[in-house]
Amino acid sequence: MNPFESLYEYEKWAIRILIITLLFFGFGITTHSTGFENPISELVFTYFLDSILNESSGDSGYNYVNTAGYGLGLALFVVSLAGLLRIAGIDGSDAMLVALIPWVLWAPFGEVIEDAGLFGSTMAPWFVSPGIHFQTAAWVVLSGFLGHRVSVGRYGGTVDAGRSTRHISAMLIAAQALIYCTSTLENSSNGLTNTLDREVMAIISIFGISSPYWLAGSHADKFDDTQRVVYTSGVGGSIVLFSILAAYAVEGVNGNLTIWPIIIVFGVPYLICMGIFSYGKEDARRSLELGFVPGVLPPGMTESDYLTLDTPQKKEVESLWKRGVLASPAVLLPVGGQIGDGIATWIGIDYFGYTEKHVISAMVTGVLDTSITFTILKIGIAGVICWFYSQAVFEHRQQHLRILIALCLMVVGLAPALRNVFRLTLGV
């Protein structure tokens, strides 16, 4: 029997609303496919699905309705998933966030491949936002489920379990290679098959499929079974998608790559995050020595208990948390991603002539007719993230929510930054 507590009331409501929303979309899609037109099907297709299905490259067409819908859906998903992961007994520490990082890289790789028109017509819509997010979530859930089955099985925690996680990860990566590489090779209708160096793609893909084995004995072994499968399948999957981009870089653009945006988009956030880490690492170390994860209450203590508590230890720990939490991956990764996204957008629009397709972002960049306004906004958001985590206190059983909030911020910051800079590098 799972020892974790029942869902919070707000988690229950989030799950209910999410289910109703899915039923709403399901009704609209089903009735449209049967020829029974109605206001619901019209709304679903006019504001959501038509913009995805009619988009041949890049993001789907954004409008204020689907932008608000995607934002609300993401929030509901984060809250619902936090509760479900806790009940399932999945670890909610920073290690899980680190295990998910490869998938934040995987999605931009796939989007850039689609931007270059390398996927076939059947596969391409699945790499257009928001389809890419659902697809990424599906792979993460599948890998996490299989890893969890190993951890609760008879070999859980043994050497055999580690061996099983490597085999499972390799099979998941091989499945990705079969699906995605085959799609690019079958895409002959637009003459792009000659833009890929197949030998390069094959060699790098094999390297990716074998990654769970050459990662054995490295930092990957510090993860639990669930995290290890999620992490290694994400690493290998990212290498597989990278193989397609590498094949295109060799043959499609003849090695004519623009490197300087990568240096700036990666370099500036890295330096800033290193400064933030240095600022908080000592307090984080002292907090951990006292037995407290910065910003996370000990088991059994509620937020109301913490607020009414008045002890010398609380004052000492509280002072450490405000700075110590800034050294956490849950802060550094979203902050770096937001700053990188702002810089990449500025370079792409003002120096490479790209256009902004997101309605809110386009409104911001139009304020002074320069995308530097968007960069300033993103830097401001990074500051808000630092402030939020330095002030927030999460109960021990809210750790999953803490991690998923950080992941959500990475999805809307780090992932777009990576996609934009890879597009600039390849010129697609």
C-alpha positions as CSV (number, residue, x, y, z in Angstrom):
1,M,0.0,0.0,0.0
2,N,1.4,3.4,-1.0
3,P,2.3,5.4,2.1
4,F,1.7,8.8,0.6
5,E,-1.2,11.0,1.7
6,S,-4.3,11.8,-0.2
7,L,-4.5,14.5,-2.8
8,Y,-4.8,18.2,-1.9
9,E,-8.2,19.7,-2.6
10,Y,-6.7,22.0,-5.3
11,E,-5.1,18.9,-6.9
12,K,-8.5,17.2,-7.0
13,W,-10.1,20.2,-8.7
14,A,-7.3,20.4,-11.2
15,I,-7.7,16.8,-12.2
16,R,-11.5,17.2,-12.6
17,I,-11.1,20.3,-14.7
18,L,-8.4,18.6,-16.8
19,I,-10.7,15.6,-17.4
20,I,-13.6,17.9,-18.4
21,T,-11.3,19.8,-20.8
22,L,-10.2,16.5,-22.4
23,L,-13.8,15.4,-22.7
24,F,-14.6,18.8,-24.3
25,F,-11.9,18.4,-26.9
26,G,-12.8,14.8,-27.5
27,F,-16.4,15.6,-28.1
28,G,-15.4,18.4,-30.5
29,I,-13.1,16.2,-32.5
30,T,-15.4,13.2,-32.6
31,T,-18.5,15.2,-33.7
32,H,-16.5,17.0,-36.3
33,S,-15.2,13.7,-37.8
34,T,-18.7,12.3,-37.9
35,G,-20.0,15.4,-39.7
36,F,-22.1,16.7,-36.8
37,E,-21.0,20.3,-36.6
38,N,-21.7,22.2,-33.4
39,P,-20.4,25.2,-31.5
40,I,-17.9,23.0,-29.5
41,S,-16.4,21.4,-32.6
42,E,-16.2,24.8,-34.3
43,L,-14.4,26.3,-31.4
44,V,-12.0,23.4,-31.1
45,F,-11.0,23.4,-34.8
46,T,-11.1,27.2,-35.4
47,Y,-8.9,28.2,-32.5
48,F,-6.8,25.1,-31.9
49,L,-6.6,22.2,-34.4
50,D,-6.9,24.1,-37.7
51,S,-3.8,26.2,-36.8
52,I,-1.8,23.0,-36.2
53,L,-3.0,21.0,-39.1
54,N,-2.6,23.8,-41.6
55,E,0.9,24.7,-40.5
56,S,3.6,23.2,-42.7
57,S,6.6,24.5,-40.7
58,G,7.4,26.2,-37.4
59,D,4.9,26.7,-34.6
60,S,1.2,26.5,-35.1
61,G,-0.6,29.8,-35.6
62,Y,-1.1,31.4,-32.2
63,N,-4.1,33.5,-31.2
64,Y,-5.3,34.8,-27.9
65,V,-7.7,32.0,-27.3
66,N,-5.3,29.1,-27.9
67,T,-2.5,30.9,-26.1
68,A,-4.7,31.3,-23.0
69,G,-5.9,27.7,-23.4
70,Y,-2.4,26.3,-23.6
71,G,-1.3,28.3,-20.5
72,L,-4.3,27.1,-18.5
73,G,-3.8,23.5,-19.7
74,L,-0.2,23.6,-18.7
75,A,-1.0,24.8,-15.2
76,L,-3.7,22.2,-14.7
77,F,-1.3,19.5,-16.0
78,V,1.4,20.6,-13.6
79,V,-0.9,20.6,-10.5
80,S,-2.6,17.3,-11.4
81,L,0.7,15.5,-12.2
82,A,2.3,16.7,-9.0
83,G,-0.4,14.9,-7.0
84,L,-0.4,11.8,-9.1
85,L,3.4,11.4,-8.9
86,R,3.3,11.8,-5.2
87,I,0.7,9.1,-4.8
88,A,2.7,6.8,-7.1
89,G,5.7,7.2,-4.8
90,I,7.9,8.8,-7.4
91,D,10.9,10.8,-6.0
92,G,10.3,14.5,-6.0
93,S,13.9,15.7,-5.3
94,D,16.1,17.8,-7.6
95,A,17.4,14.5,-9.0
96,M,14.1,14.1,-10.9
97,L,14.5,17.6,-12.5
98,V,18.0,16.7,-13.6
99,A,16.7,13.4,-15.1
100,L,14.3,15.4,-17.2
101,I,16.8,17.8,-18.6
102,P,17.6,15.7,-21.7
103,W,14.0,15.8,-22.7
104,V,14.0,19.6,-22.6
105,L,16.8,19.3,-25.2
106,W,15.0,16.5,-27.1
107,A,12.0,18.7,-28.0
108,P,14.0,21.6,-29.6
109,F,16.0,19.1,-31.6
110,G,12.8,17.7,-33.0
111,E,11.3,21.1,-33.7
112,V,14.4,22.3,-35.6
113,I,14.3,19.1,-37.7
114,E,10.7,20.0,-38.5
115,D,11.6,23.6,-39.2
116,A,14.1,22.3,-41.8
117,G,11.3,20.3,-43.4
118,L,13.1,17.0,-42.9
119,F,10.2,15.0,-41.4
120,G,7.6,13.4,-43.6
121,S,4.1,14.8,-43.8
122,T,2.7,12.3,-41.3
123,M,5.4,13.0,-38.6
124,A,5.8,16.8,-39.1
125,P,2.6,17.8,-37.2
126,W,3.8,16.0,-34.1
127,F,6.8,18.3,-33.9
128,V,4.7,21.5,-34.2
129,S,3.7,23.1,-30.9
130,P,1.7,22.1,-28.9
131,G,1.9,18.6,-30.4
132,I,5.6,18.4,-29.5
133,H,4.8,18.8,-25.9
134,F,2.3,16.0,-25.8
135,Q,4.7,13.8,-27.7
136,T,7.6,14.6,-25.3
137,A,5.3,13.9,-22.3
138,A,4.3,10.6,-23.8
139,W,7.9,9.4,-24.1
140,V,8.7,10.6,-20.6
141,V,5.6,8.9,-19.1
142,L,6.4,5.7,-20.9
143,S,10.0,5.6,-19.8
144,G,9.1,6.6,-16.3
145,F,6.4,3.9,-16.1
146,L,8.8,1.2,-17.3
147,G,11.5,2.3,-14.9
148,H,9.0,2.4,-12.1
149,R,7.9,-1.2,-12.9
150,V,11.6,-2.2,-12.6
151,S,11.9,-0.5,-9.2
152,V,8.9,-2.1,-7.7
153,G,9.6,-5.5,-9.3
154,R,11.5,-8.4,-7.7
155,Y,14.8,-7.1,-9.0
156,G,14.3,-3.6,-7.6
157,G,17.5,-2.1,-6.1
158,T,19.7,-5.0,-7.3
159,V,22.4,-5.2,-9.9
160,D,19.9,-7.0,-12.2
161,A,17.6,-3.9,-11.9
162,G,20.4,-1.7,-13.2
163,R,20.9,-4.1,-16.1
164,S,17.2,-4.1,-16.9
165,T,17.0,-0.3,-16.9
166,R,19.8,-0.2,-19.5
167,H,18.1,-2.7,-21.7
168,I,14.7,-0.9,-21.5
169,S,16.4,2.5,-22.3
170,A,18.2,1.1,-25.3
171,M,14.9,-0.4,-26.6
172,L,13.2,3.0,-26.2
173,I,16.0,4.8,-28.0
174,A,16.1,2.2,-30.8
175,A,12.3,2.8,-31.2
176,Q,12.9,6.5,-31.6
177,A,15.6,5.9,-34.1
178,L,13.4,3.6,-36.1
179,I,10.5,6.1,-36.1
180,Y,12.2,9.4,-36.6
181,C,15.2,8.5,-38.8
182,T,12.9,6.4,-41.0
183,S,10.5,9.4,-41.4
184,T,13.3,11.6,-42.6
185,L,14.5,9.0,-45.1
186,E,11.0,8.5,-46.4
187,N,10.5,12.2,-47.0
188,S,11.3,12.2,-50.7
189,S,8.4,14.2,-51.9
190,N,10.2,17.5,-51.5
191,G,13.7,16.3,-52.6
192,L,15.2,16.7,-49.1
193,T,16.5,13.2,-48.8
194,N,19.7,14.3,-50.6
195,T,20.3,16.9,-47.9
196,L,21.1,14.2,-45.3
197,D,24.4,12.3,-44.9
198,R,23.0,8.9,-44.1
199,E,26.3,7.5,-42.8
200,V,26.7,10.3,-40.3
201,M,23.1,9.8,-39.2
202,A,23.6,6.0,-38.8
203,I,26.8,6.3,-36.8
204,I,25.6,8.9,-34.4
205,S,22.2,7.1,-34.0
206,I,24.1,3.8,-33.0
207,F,26.1,5.9,-30.5
208,G,22.8,7.1,-29.0
209,I,21.2,3.7,-28.9
210,S,24.2,2.4,-27.0
211,S,24.3,5.4,-24.5
212,P,22.6,3.5,-21.6
213,Y,25.5,1.1,-21.6
214,W,28.4,3.6,-21.8
215,L,26.6,5.8,-19.2
216,A,26.8,2.8,-16.8
217,G,29.1,3.6,-14.0
218,S,28.8,7.3,-14.4
219,H,26.6,9.9,-12.7
220,A,23.6,8.1,-14.2
221,D,24.0,5.3,-11.5
222,K,23.2,7.9,-8.8
223,F,19.6,8.0,-10.0
224,D,16.9,5.5,-8.9
225,D,15.6,3.1,-11.4
226,T,12.8,5.3,-12.6
227,Q,15.0,8.4,-13.0
228,R,17.7,6.3,-14.7
229,V,15.4,5.1,-17.5
230,V,13.9,8.6,-18.0
231,Y,17.4,10.2,-18.1
232,T,19.2,7.7,-20.3
233,S,16.4,7.3,-22.8
234,G,16.3,11.1,-23.0
235,V,20.0,11.3,-23.5
236,G,20.0,8.6,-26.2
237,G,16.8,10.0,-27.8
238,S,18.4,13.5,-28.0
239,I,21.5,12.0,-29.6
240,V,19.3,10.2,-32.2
241,L,17.6,13.5,-33.1
242,F,20.9,15.2,-33.1
243,S,22.1,12.7,-35.7
244,I,19.5,14.0,-38.1
245,L,20.6,17.6,-37.6
246,A,24.3,16.5,-37.9
247,A,23.5,14.7,-41.1
248,Y,21.8,17.9,-42.4
249,A,24.6,20.1,-41.3
250,V,27.2,18.0,-43.2
251,E,25.2,17.5,-46.4
252,G,22.3,20.1,-46.4
253,V,24.2,23.3,-45.5
254,N,27.7,22.0,-46.4
255,G,29.1,22.8,-43.0
256,N,28.2,26.5,-43.4
257,L,27.2,27.0,-39.8
258,T,26.7,30.3,-37.9
259,I,28.4,29.6,-34.5
260,W,28.5,33.0,-32.8
261,P,24.8,32.9,-31.6
262,I,25.5,29.7,-29.7
263,I,28.4,31.3,-27.9
264,I,26.3,34.3,-26.8
265,V,23.0,32.5,-26.0
266,F,24.8,29.8,-24.0
267,G,27.6,31.9,-22.6
268,V,25.8,34.9,-21.1
269,P,23.2,32.8,-19.1
270,Y,26.0,30.5,-18.0
271,L,28.0,33.3,-16.5
272,I,24.9,34.8,-14.8
273,C,23.9,31.4,-13.4
274,M,27.4,30.7,-12.1
275,G,27.3,34.0,-10.3
276,I,23.9,33.2,-8.7
277,F,25.2,29.7,-7.8
278,S,28.3,31.2,-6.1
279,Y,26.0,33.6,-4.2
280,G,23.9,30.9,-2.7
281,K,26.1,27.7,-2.6
282,E,27.5,28.3,0.9
283,D,24.1,28.9,2.5
284,A,22.8,25.8,0.7
285,R,25.6,23.7,2.0
286,R,25.0,24.9,5.6
287,S,21.3,24.2,5.3
288,L,21.9,20.7,4.0
289,E,24.3,20.1,6.9
290,L,21.5,21.0,9.3
291,G,19.3,18.4,7.5
292,F,17.1,20.8,5.5
293,V,16.6,21.2,1.7
294,P,16.4,24.9,1.1
295,G,12.8,25.9,0.6
296,V,11.3,22.5,1.6
297,L,9.8,21.8,5.0
298,P,10.7,18.6,6.8
299,P,8.2,15.6,6.6
300,G,5.0,16.1,8.7
301,M,5.3,19.9,9.0
302,T,2.6,21.9,7.2
303,E,3.0,25.5,5.9
304,S,0.7,26.8,8.7
305,D,2.8,25.0,11.3
306,Y,5.9,26.6,9.9
307,L,4.3,30.1,9.8
308,T,3.3,29.9,13.5
309,L,6.6,28.4,14.6
310,D,9.0,30.8,16.4
311,T,12.3,29.2,17.4
312,P,15.9,30.1,17.0
313,Q,16.5,27.2,14.6
314,K,13.7,28.5,12.3
315,K,15.3,31.9,12.1
316,E,18.7,30.4,11.4
317,V,17.3,28.1,8.7
318,E,15.1,30.7,7.2
319,S,18.0,33.1,6.7
320,L,19.9,30.3,4.9
321,W,17.1,29.4,2.7
322,K,16.7,32.8,1.1
323,R,20.1,32.6,-0.5
324,G,20.7,28.8,-0.4
325,V,17.7,28.0,-2.6
326,L,19.3,30.1,-5.4
327,A,21.9,27.4,-5.8
328,S,19.3,24.8,-6.7
329,P,18.8,23.4,-10.2
330,A,15.1,24.3,-9.8
331,V,16.2,28.0,-9.9
332,L,19.3,28.0,-12.0
333,L,17.8,26.1,-15.0
334,P,14.6,28.2,-15.4
335,V,16.6,31.4,-14.9
336,G,19.2,30.5,-17.5
337,G,16.5,29.4,-19.9
338,Q,14.6,32.6,-19.6
339,I,17.6,34.8,-20.2
340,G,18.8,32.6,-23.1
341,D,15.3,32.8,-24.7
342,G,15.4,36.6,-24.5
343,I,18.8,36.8,-26.0
344,A,18.1,34.3,-28.8
345,T,14.9,36.0,-29.7
346,W,16.6,39.4,-29.9
347,I,19.4,38.1,-32.1
348,G,17.0,36.2,-34.3
349,I,14.7,39.0,-35.0
350,D,17.0,42.0,-35.0
351,Y,20.0,40.5,-36.7
352,F,18.6,37.5,-38.7
353,G,15.2,38.8,-39.8
354,Y,13.1,36.2,-38.1
355,T,9.6,37.1,-37.0
356,E,7.8,36.4,-33.7
357,K,4.7,34.2,-34.0
358,H,3.5,34.1,-30.4
359,V,0.9,36.8,-30.0
360,I,2.1,38.0,-26.5
361,S,5.7,38.1,-27.5
362,A,4.9,39.9,-30.7
363,M,3.0,42.5,-28.7
364,V,6.0,43.0,-26.5
365,T,8.6,43.3,-29.3
366,G,6.3,45.8,-31.0
367,V,6.5,48.3,-28.1
368,L,9.7,50.0,-29.3
369,D,9.9,48.2,-32.6
370,T,12.8,46.1,-31.4
371,S,13.0,42.7,-29.7
372,I,15.3,44.0,-27.0
373,T,12.1,44.8,-25.1
374,F,11.4,41.1,-25.1
375,T,14.9,40.4,-23.8
376,I,14.4,42.9,-21.0
377,L,11.1,41.2,-20.1
378,K,12.7,37.8,-20.0
379,I,15.5,39.1,-17.7
380,G,12.7,40.5,-15.5
381,I,11.0,37.1,-15.4
382,A,14.3,35.5,-14.4
383,G,14.5,38.0,-11.5
384,V,10.9,37.1,-10.5
385,I,11.8,33.4,-10.5
386,C,14.7,34.1,-8.1
387,W,12.4,36.1,-5.9
388,F,9.6,33.5,-5.9
389,Y,11.8,30.6,-4.9
390,S,13.6,32.6,-2.3
391,Q,10.3,33.5,-0.6
392,A,8.3,30.3,-1.3
393,V,8.1,27.4,1.2
394,F,7.0,24.0,0.0
395,E,5.7,21.3,2.2
396,H,7.6,18.0,2.0
397,R,4.8,16.4,0.0
398,Q,4.7,19.4,-2.4
399,Q,8.2,18.6,-3.7
400,H,6.8,17.3,-7.0
401,L,4.9,20.6,-7.5
402,R,8.2,22.5,-6.9
403,I,10.0,20.4,-9.5
404,L,7.2,20.6,-12.1
405,I,6.9,24.4,-11.7
406,A,10.6,24.6,-12.5
407,L,10.1,22.2,-15.5
408,C,7.2,24.3,-16.7
409,L,9.4,27.4,-16.6
410,M,12.1,25.5,-18.6
411,V,9.5,24.5,-21.2
412,V,8.6,28.1,-21.9
413,G,12.2,29.4,-21.5
414,L,15.1,27.0,-22.0
415,A,13.4,24.9,-24.7
416,P,12.5,27.9,-27.0
417,A,16.0,29.3,-26.4
418,L,17.6,26.1,-27.6
419,R,15.3,25.8,-30.6
420,N,16.0,29.4,-31.6
421,V,19.7,29.2,-31.4
422,F,19.9,25.9,-33.3
423,R,17.7,27.4,-36.0
424,L,20.1,30.4,-36.2
425,T,23.1,28.1,-36.4
426,L,21.7,26.0,-39.2
427,G,19.9,28.8,-41.0
428,V,16.5,27.2,-41.0
